[in-house]
């Protein structure tokens, strides 16, 4: 028995099943059965399509390819298009991470190796300028937006305590205790 004959029998069986159900007496059962039969037919159609696609895929993969080109993986950002030589790697050792891409572009533009590009006076000036900008940015961002509070001494804490102001931090409480002990020892 072939697949086509079994499908034909299934469709006949489903038609017979629908004929046996009285549509007027049990409309819900009829509708549910009809929906199930349609779903089964769709599943069968999908199965047939999938089998055909598999056969075609096997045929295509079995055919010999005359000109097969190797597939290159996509390059990630920052990945060099050409591998670095040992000299280039050593030369890049002294270059800041943010400047590596700039050096590579310069070397490609001048059509020289990276080691030779780093000897170029123009590139040296560019790198010095960028380094100077980084240092300036680091110097201006040293505070980090933190509020600086002055440290209070034990004597100041004792004066505030006499006025009724109590310290809030644990450090200030420790300083206050030490200062009061020192005052008592002096007396």
N, C-alpha and C positions, 0 to 999 in steps of 0.2 A: 504494500500500500504506500502510495506517495503522499507527500505533504498536502498537495492540492486536493486529493480525494478525501483526506481526513478533514480538511477545512470545509469542503462541500458538505460532508456528512454533519459536521458541527453546525453549519448554517441551517441545514435541513432540520436537525434536532432542535435548534433554537426556535425555528419557525413552528415546528410541531408543538413545542412547549407553550408558545404564546397562543396557539389555536386551542389548546386544552384548557387554558385559563379563561373563564368567563369574564369579559371586560366589564360588563354591567354589574355583576354580582360582587366582584372584588377588584375595584379599580386600583387600589393601592398595591395589591400584589401584582397586578398586570404591569403597572408602571415601574415597580421595582425590578421585576424580571426583565422588562424591556431595557431598563438602564444597565442591568448586569450584562445582558447580551451585547449591547453596544460597547460596553467597556471591554468585554472579552474580544470582540472583533477588532477594536483598536489595538489591544495588546498583541493580538496575532499579527496585525499589519506592522506594528513596530518591530516585532520579532523578525518578520520576513525582511524588512528593510535593513535591520542590523546584520542579518546573515549575508545579504547581498553586499553590503558595505565591507564586511570582513573578507568576502571572496575577492572583491575588487582590490582591497588593500594587499592581500596576499599576492595577487597577480602583479601589482605594481612593484612590490618589494622583491619579487623573484626575478623581474626583468633586470638584466645587467645594465649598469649605467656606464656610458662611454666616457663622459667628462664629469668626473666627480670632484667637486671642490670641497676642501675641508671647511667645516663650519667654525668660525672664530667666536669665542665667547665675547659678549659685550664688555667693553672696557669700562671700568669704574672711573669716577671722577678722580683726577689726581694720578691715575695710573699712566705711566709714560707709554708713548706709542712705540718707542724703541727701547730695548733694555739698556740700562746704564752699564758703562764699562767700569772696571775697578777704579780707574783714575777719576771718573766722574763721581763715583760714590764717595771716594776720599775727599774730593773737592767740595762736594755738597755737605760734608760733615760739619763744615764751619758756617754754613748758611742757615739762617733762621727758617723754621718750618713754613712760615707764611710767605717766604721769598722763593722757595724752591720752584714753584710753578712759574714765577716771573723769570727766573734764571733759565729755565727750560725753554720758555717762549723766546727769550733773547737769543739763546744758542741756536734754535731752529731758524729764527729770522736772519741771523748772520751766517747760517750754514756752517757752524763750527761745533766742536765738542763742548760739553759743559765746562770741562777743566780750562779750555782755552777762553771760553766766554767769561769766566770769572777773572781772567787776567785783563780784560778790557776795561779801560778807564771809565767809559760811560756807564757800564754796568756797576762798577765799583761805586761811582757817585750815586747811582740810584739806590743801591743797597745801603750805603751810608745814610742817605736821606731817610729811607724807610726805618732804619735802626734808630735814628735820632727821633723820629716821630713816635716810635714805640716807647722809647725811654721817657719822652715828654708826657705821653699819655699815662704811663705807669706812675710818674712822679705826681701828676695832678690827681690821680685816683687813689692816693695812699690812704686818705681818710676813710674812704668807703662809705661816706655818709653817716658815720657813727657820731653820736653826740658825746663830746668829751666832758666829763665832769671832774671838777677839782677834788682831790683827795683831802678829806678833812683830817685834822690831827686830833689826838686825844684831848688836848686842852680845849679845842673848839667844841668838841662833843660834850665835854663837861659843862661848858658855858651854856650850850643849848639845852642841856638837861636841867640846869637851874632855872631856865626860862620856861620849862615845861615842854620842850620839843624832844621827842624821843627818836632815836635812830631807827631806820627802816631796814637796812641790810644787815646781814649776819656779820659782815666785816666791821661795820661801824659799831655794832654791839660789842664785838671782841675788843676793838680799840678802846671803847668806853670803859670796859672792865679793866683793861690794862692801865689806862690813865687813872682810874679811880684808885687802883692798888698803889700806883706810884705816888699819888697824892697822899694817901694814908701813910706810906712809908716815910715820906718826907716829914710828916708831922710827928 
